[in-house]
Amino acid sequence: MREAGLDPLLVLVGTVLELSAFPFEVPIGVIADVPGFLFVALGQVILGLGLTFRSGALEAWLADGIDEERVAGTYLR
C-alpha cells in the first residue's frame, strides 16, 4: 500500500465491496442450482451487468490514487 501511494480509505472501499457482496452469495447460489433456461439467462444478465460496472474500475481506482508519473510502473508491477 505504501509503495503504490494508496490512501487507506481507498483500501477500505475494497473491504466495503467484499462485505456488500457476501450477503448475496447464498441467494445467488440457490438460484444457480435451479435448472431452467430462464434462471440461467437471468444469471447471465446479472453477471453481464456486474461485469460492465467492473470493467476498468480497478485500473481507474489505482490511477486516481497514484501520481501520474508512477501509474505506468505500478501497472507493470
PyMOL commands that set and color helices and strands:
alter all, ss='L'
color gray80, all
select helices_A, chain A and resi 8-32+37-54+57-65+68-76
alter helices_A, ss='H'
color red, helices_A
deselect
rebuild
show_as cartoon
